[in-house]
Structure formats: C-alpha cells, structure tokens
Amino acid sequence: MNILAIDTSTNVLGVGIASNEKIIGEYITNIKRNHSTRVLPAIDFLLKDCGMDIKEINKIIVANGPGSYTGLRIGLTIGKTLAWTLNIPIVGVSSLKLMAASARYFDGYISPVMDARRGNIFTGLYEYKEGKLMQAVDDQHIPTEEWCKLLKTFDKPVLFLGNDVVIHEQVIVNQLAKQVQFAPITVNIPKPGELALLAKNLKEENVHSFAPNYLRLAEAEAKWREKTN
C-alpha cells in the first residue's frame, strides 16, 4: 500500500510517502509562508523524486488539527479532493499526536505544544508503551498555567516539544521546575513519514463530512455566537 501524508497544520509544511511499512520520501519546510500555493507542487515534486505516479497512491493521511485555521483548511481540502478524485480512503490524525510521535525514545510523558494566544496552548499528553504511542490526557485548548498544574499530579518527567514551546517556556519552568524537559530543535518539527505510519490502521473518514478539529471556535465565530445568544 502506498500512503500519501499531508501536514499543513502549522508553519511546518510536510508531505510524505510510505510504501509497505517503509518511508520512501519526505518533503519538509519550516518557514512562515502561505501553504496554499506550495502543497501541490511539493506533492508533485516528491512523487516524481520517488518515481511514483499519483494514481499509485492508495490512501491519503491528513493532520486534521488543532492548528492554524487556514493551514488546516488547505491540507484537508487538498487531501479530500485527491481522495475523491482517486476514489481512495482518507484518514485524519491529531496534529498534536503527530508532534508527539517524534519523541519515541523519551521515557516519560510527552506534551506537544501549539501557541493558542493570550496565555493559552493546544496540547495533550502522550507516552510510548511497548513502542506504541498512547494518549494519557485528551487534546485540549487550555491556559498554560492550568496545564502545568495538572501535570504536577503526574509522577513522571514531561517532555515539552514544538516550535511554540519557547513562547511559554518561562511559565512552564516556573510551574514544573525539575519535572520538565525540553526537546532539541530537531524533535520539534513533525515528520510526515510518522503521520503516514500513525494512520495505517485507523478507520477512514467520510470524504464529504471530514472536517478539521479546531479544538475551539474561530474568534469571529465565537463573537457571533455571543451576540446571537
């Protein structure tokens, strides 16, 4: 089976191809640029470099949130269009789970972090058990201080990772002190090859109703609801 993985949930643009349990190619950039004009050329480049035609892809995997509202919509729209056109299944994977997957050799809990502004973060708690990535606390939108207080109740070290950790680093250190560790910069970047492997046994989505998991309302929608309630 040939799997195409797409991640546009953050500033990182990742495209990967896996074939029969082997990652055969990845394209990754970590720059703040609009993904809308870059995803399809990246897919085309990677397919050609791997000597593969798009018609040979058997499944599409997309990181479906949380993350950038625009980025998530771009990734899902492209993934759904390809899945519909090729008549192949599409599967969604938490963007936070994808981030946590890079820390497979850490002996403790893993807390991937995306900045959600105003002292809040998108995060969840993961750990590897017998080589399998497991979720200890559900993904959520939460104030950083509140998240750190929750982590104090756990008896293992916690690895924070992600490009946005630096924004909340001082609060994390003040709250968790010696319990916390920070990932090296190479681990902060989610790998699309991991995305392909994470979703290989997951149930496929309905291509028409498949939607991003924002974990919170867009600010404009939240204000509209406040006015109408």
C-alpha beads as a LAMMPS data file, in Angstrom:
LAMMPS data file: protein, C-alpha beads

229 atoms
228 bonds

1 atom types
1 bond types

-500.0 500.0 xlo xhi
-500.0 500.0 ylo yhi
-500.0 500.0 zlo zhi

Masses

1 110.0

Atoms # bond

1 1 1 0.000 0.000 0.000
2 1 1 1.234 3.475 -0.910
3 1 1 0.274 6.238 1.524
4 1 1 0.483 9.992 0.969
5 1 1 0.657 12.084 4.155
6 1 1 -0.035 15.827 4.294
7 1 1 0.573 18.186 7.228
8 1 1 -0.212 21.909 6.943
9 1 1 -1.436 22.490 10.491
10 1 1 1.426 24.836 11.495
11 1 1 4.169 26.817 9.764
12 1 1 5.738 23.445 9.022
13 1 1 4.736 22.081 5.627
14 1 1 5.206 18.332 5.484
15 1 1 4.479 15.826 2.742
16 1 1 5.486 12.188 2.993
17 1 1 5.107 8.914 1.139
18 1 1 5.200 5.496 2.779
19 1 1 5.092 2.193 0.947
20 1 1 4.687 -1.206 2.603
21 1 1 5.912 -0.139 6.067
22 1 1 8.779 1.884 4.576
23 1 1 9.027 5.662 4.415
24 1 1 10.330 6.331 0.921
25 1 1 10.248 10.128 0.865
26 1 1 9.594 13.288 2.866
27 1 1 9.415 16.968 1.974
28 1 1 9.576 19.376 4.932
29 1 1 9.923 23.127 5.274
30 1 1 9.743 25.152 8.488
31 1 1 9.079 28.686 7.312
32 1 1 6.202 31.131 7.702
33 1 1 4.783 31.143 4.179
34 1 1 1.361 30.532 2.706
35 1 1 0.858 26.801 2.199
36 1 1 -1.879 27.255 -0.396
37 1 1 0.492 27.683 -3.340
38 1 1 3.097 25.211 -2.107
39 1 1 1.380 21.959 -1.142
40 1 1 0.529 20.639 -4.606
41 1 1 3.977 21.473 -6.054
42 1 1 5.534 19.751 -3.015
43 1 1 3.425 16.633 -3.609
44 1 1 4.284 16.652 -7.302
45 1 1 7.992 17.076 -6.593
46 1 1 8.051 14.259 -4.039
47 1 1 6.108 11.849 -6.253
48 1 1 8.471 12.468 -9.164
49 1 1 11.524 12.155 -6.933
50 1 1 10.213 8.803 -5.646
51 1 1 9.423 7.624 -9.176
52 1 1 5.732 7.351 -8.421
53 1 1 2.524 8.477 -10.103
54 1 1 -0.335 9.984 -8.081
55 1 1 -2.566 7.157 -9.346
56 1 1 -0.380 4.702 -7.434
57 1 1 -1.395 6.264 -4.089
58 1 1 -3.835 4.037 -2.165
59 1 1 -4.608 6.177 0.890
60 1 1 -4.421 9.826 1.981
61 1 1 -3.487 10.829 5.536
62 1 1 -4.009 14.392 6.783
63 1 1 -3.089 16.075 10.069
64 1 1 -6.530 17.427 10.964
65 1 1 -5.916 19.721 13.910
66 1 1 -5.619 21.594 16.044
67 1 1 -3.529 24.275 14.409
68 1 1 -3.779 27.175 12.009
69 1 1 -7.357 27.597 10.794
70 1 1 -6.208 28.455 7.272
71 1 1 -3.494 25.808 7.228
72 1 1 -5.869 23.066 8.324
73 1 1 -8.437 24.003 5.701
74 1 1 -5.759 23.944 2.988
75 1 1 -4.493 20.490 3.957
76 1 1 -7.938 18.950 4.311
77 1 1 -9.254 20.477 1.094
78 1 1 -6.339 19.130 -0.911
79 1 1 -6.481 15.748 0.822
80 1 1 -10.234 15.392 0.326
81 1 1 -10.018 16.457 -3.319
82 1 1 -7.322 13.884 -4.025
83 1 1 -9.185 11.154 -2.140
84 1 1 -12.419 11.901 -4.012
85 1 1 -10.713 12.134 -7.405
86 1 1 -8.716 8.938 -6.926
87 1 1 -11.565 7.147 -5.110
88 1 1 -9.311 6.152 -2.211
89 1 1 -9.756 6.400 1.585
90 1 1 -8.742 9.428 3.632
91 1 1 -7.777 9.320 7.327
92 1 1 -7.259 12.114 9.858
93 1 1 -4.689 12.169 12.660
94 1 1 -4.368 14.668 15.516
95 1 1 -1.695 17.247 14.724
96 1 1 -0.599 17.025 18.369
97 1 1 -0.251 13.259 18.191
98 1 1 1.887 13.693 15.103
99 1 1 4.152 16.073 17.017
100 1 1 4.421 13.681 19.962
101 1 1 5.388 10.804 17.679
102 1 1 8.844 12.325 17.157
103 1 1 9.762 11.693 20.820
104 1 1 9.528 7.896 20.692
105 1 1 12.675 7.369 22.772
106 1 1 11.692 9.616 25.679
107 1 1 10.985 7.704 28.898
108 1 1 8.123 9.735 30.330
109 1 1 5.187 11.830 29.224
110 1 1 5.203 13.932 26.061
111 1 1 3.386 17.265 25.848
112 1 1 3.280 18.728 22.313
113 1 1 2.536 22.451 22.352
114 1 1 0.975 24.880 19.894
115 1 1 0.507 28.501 20.940
116 1 1 -3.178 29.474 21.168
117 1 1 -2.514 33.100 22.225
118 1 1 -3.413 35.006 25.383
119 1 1 -1.534 32.566 27.615
120 1 1 -3.295 29.513 26.189
121 1 1 -1.992 26.455 24.365
122 1 1 -3.217 23.499 22.371
123 1 1 -1.767 20.395 23.938
124 1 1 -2.366 16.826 25.062
125 1 1 -0.379 14.229 26.978
126 1 1 1.160 11.167 25.354
127 1 1 3.580 8.382 26.194
128 1 1 5.112 5.410 24.448
129 1 1 4.227 1.998 25.856
130 1 1 5.906 -1.026 24.305
131 1 1 6.731 1.027 21.255
132 1 1 3.173 2.281 20.717
133 1 1 2.148 5.911 21.158
134 1 1 -0.661 6.153 23.705
135 1 1 -2.728 9.130 24.875
136 1 1 -2.773 9.851 28.618
137 1 1 -4.785 13.104 28.532
138 1 1 -7.021 14.251 25.683
139 1 1 -6.023 17.061 23.334
140 1 1 -7.373 20.382 24.549
141 1 1 -7.263 24.186 24.488
142 1 1 -6.123 25.292 27.948
143 1 1 -4.243 28.070 29.802
144 1 1 -0.565 27.168 30.140
145 1 1 -0.562 27.606 33.923
146 1 1 -3.603 25.369 34.312
147 1 1 -1.979 22.675 32.165
148 1 1 1.199 22.782 34.230
149 1 1 -0.771 22.436 37.464
150 1 1 -2.393 19.310 36.041
151 1 1 0.992 17.864 35.082
152 1 1 2.231 18.299 38.643
153 1 1 -0.103 15.457 39.636
154 1 1 1.791 13.012 37.407
155 1 1 4.817 11.140 38.686
156 1 1 6.937 11.099 35.529
157 1 1 9.100 13.676 33.765
158 1 1 7.385 15.591 30.961
159 1 1 8.979 16.447 27.636
160 1 1 7.617 19.616 26.052
161 1 1 8.081 19.884 22.311
162 1 1 7.059 22.058 19.384
163 1 1 8.234 25.296 17.813
164 1 1 5.904 27.299 20.096
165 1 1 7.251 25.966 23.394
166 1 1 9.660 28.886 23.656
167 1 1 6.676 31.273 23.956
168 1 1 5.531 29.531 27.159
169 1 1 8.887 28.279 28.435
170 1 1 9.179 30.600 31.428
171 1 1 5.715 29.722 32.740
172 1 1 6.429 26.016 32.278
173 1 1 9.750 26.177 34.106
174 1 1 8.284 28.222 36.951
175 1 1 5.469 25.729 37.436
176 1 1 7.200 22.388 36.868
177 1 1 10.864 23.044 37.707
178 1 1 12.860 19.779 37.559
179 1 1 9.935 17.712 36.253
180 1 1 10.146 19.328 32.821
181 1 1 12.473 18.711 29.882
182 1 1 12.553 20.445 26.511
183 1 1 13.070 18.706 23.191
184 1 1 16.020 19.529 20.927
185 1 1 15.160 21.577 17.852
186 1 1 15.223 18.574 15.508
187 1 1 12.456 16.880 17.513
188 1 1 10.246 19.980 17.431
189 1 1 9.457 19.520 13.744
190 1 1 6.684 16.969 12.979
191 1 1 7.634 14.369 10.382
192 1 1 5.140 13.484 7.601
193 1 1 6.597 9.987 7.472
194 1 1 5.417 9.470 11.053
195 1 1 1.986 10.721 10.001
196 1 1 1.751 8.010 7.353
197 1 1 2.630 5.304 9.870
198 1 1 0.321 6.605 12.627
199 1 1 -2.769 6.262 10.469
200 1 1 -2.138 2.960 8.726
201 1 1 -4.710 1.075 10.827
202 1 1 -7.170 3.881 11.560
203 1 1 -10.725 3.958 10.287
204 1 1 -11.237 6.046 7.164
205 1 1 -13.250 9.265 7.219
206 1 1 -16.280 10.149 5.169
207 1 1 -14.708 12.286 2.459
208 1 1 -17.689 14.669 2.368
209 1 1 -18.113 15.312 6.113
210 1 1 -14.445 15.124 7.136
211 1 1 -13.590 18.436 8.838
212 1 1 -10.740 19.995 10.846
213 1 1 -10.657 19.579 14.612
214 1 1 -10.005 23.157 15.708
215 1 1 -10.489 22.410 19.452
216 1 1 -12.000 25.892 19.765
217 1 1 -14.171 28.246 17.755
218 1 1 -12.590 30.756 15.447
219 1 1 -12.610 34.183 17.140
220 1 1 -15.091 35.622 14.628
221 1 1 -17.485 32.705 15.112
222 1 1 -17.207 32.909 18.909
223 1 1 -18.082 36.620 18.854
224 1 1 -21.014 35.958 16.512
225 1 1 -22.390 33.299 18.863
226 1 1 -22.064 35.656 21.828
227 1 1 -24.149 38.246 20.012
228 1 1 -26.833 35.786 18.918
229 1 1 -27.290 34.007 22.265

Bonds

1 1 1 2
2 1 2 3
3 1 3 4
4 1 4 5
5 1 5 6
6 1 6 7
7 1 7 8
8 1 8 9
9 1 9 10
10 1 10 11
11 1 11 12
12 1 12 13
13 1 13 14
14 1 14 15
15 1 15 16
16 1 16 17
17 1 17 18
18 1 18 19
19 1 19 20
20 1 20 21
21 1 21 22
22 1 22 23
23 1 23 24
24 1 24 25
25 1 25 26
26 1 26 27
27 1 27 28
28 1 28 29
29 1 29 30
30 1 30 31
31 1 31 32
32 1 32 33
33 1 33 34
34 1 34 35
35 1 35 36
36 1 36 37
37 1 37 38
38 1 38 39
39 1 39 40
40 1 40 41
41 1 41 42
42 1 42 43
43 1 43 44
44 1 44 45
45 1 45 46
46 1 46 47
47 1 47 48
48 1 48 49
49 1 49 50
50 1 50 51
51 1 51 52
52 1 52 53
53 1 53 54
54 1 54 55
55 1 55 56
56 1 56 57
57 1 57 58
58 1 58 59
59 1 59 60
60 1 60 61
61 1 61 62
62 1 62 63
63 1 63 64
64 1 64 65
65 1 65 66
66 1 66 67
67 1 67 68
68 1 68 69
69 1 69 70
70 1 70 71
71 1 71 72
72 1 72 73
73 1 73 74
74 1 74 75
75 1 75 76
76 1 76 77
77 1 77 78
78 1 78 79
79 1 79 80
80 1 80 81
81 1 81 82
82 1 82 83
83 1 83 84
84 1 84 85
85 1 85 86
86 1 86 87
87 1 87 88
88 1 88 89
89 1 89 90
90 1 90 91
91 1 91 92
92 1 92 93
93 1 93 94
94 1 94 95
95 1 95 96
96 1 96 97
97 1 97 98
98 1 98 99
99 1 99 100
100 1 100 101
101 1 101 102
102 1 102 103
103 1 103 104
104 1 104 105
105 1 105 106
106 1 106 107
107 1 107 108
108 1 108 109
109 1 109 110
110 1 110 111
111 1 111 112
112 1 112 113
113 1 113 114
114 1 114 115
115 1 115 116
116 1 116 117
117 1 117 118
118 1 118 119
119 1 119 120
120 1 120 121
121 1 121 122
122 1 122 123
123 1 123 124
124 1 124 125
125 1 125 126
126 1 126 127
127 1 127 128
128 1 128 129
129 1 129 130
130 1 130 131
131 1 131 132
132 1 132 133
133 1 133 134
134 1 134 135
135 1 135 136
136 1 136 137
137 1 137 138
138 1 138 139
139 1 139 140
140 1 140 141
141 1 141 142
142 1 142 143
143 1 143 144
144 1 144 145
145 1 145 146
146 1 146 147
147 1 147 148
148 1 148 149
149 1 149 150
150 1 150 151
151 1 151 152
152 1 152 153
153 1 153 154
154 1 154 155
155 1 155 156
156 1 156 157
157 1 157 158
158 1 158 159
159 1 159 160
160 1 160 161
161 1 161 162
162 1 162 163
163 1 163 164
164 1 164 165
165 1 165 166
166 1 166 167
167 1 167 168
168 1 168 169
169 1 169 170
170 1 170 171
171 1 171 172
172 1 172 173
173 1 173 174
174 1 174 175
175 1 175 176
176 1 176 177
177 1 177 178
178 1 178 179
179 1 179 180
180 1 180 181
181 1 181 182
182 1 182 183
183 1 183 184
184 1 184 185
185 1 185 186
186 1 186 187
187 1 187 188
188 1 188 189
189 1 189 190
190 1 190 191
191 1 191 192
192 1 192 193
193 1 193 194
194 1 194 195
195 1 195 196
196 1 196 197
197 1 197 198
198 1 198 199
199 1 199 200
200 1 200 201
201 1 201 202
202 1 202 203
203 1 203 204
204 1 204 205
205 1 205 206
206 1 206 207
207 1 207 208
208 1 208 209
209 1 209 210
210 1 210 211
211 1 211 212
212 1 212 213
213 1 213 214
214 1 214 215
215 1 215 216
216 1 216 217
217 1 217 218
218 1 218 219
219 1 219 220
220 1 220 221
221 1 221 222
222 1 222 223
223 1 223 224
224 1 224 225
225 1 225 226
226 1 226 227
227 1 227 228
228 1 228 229
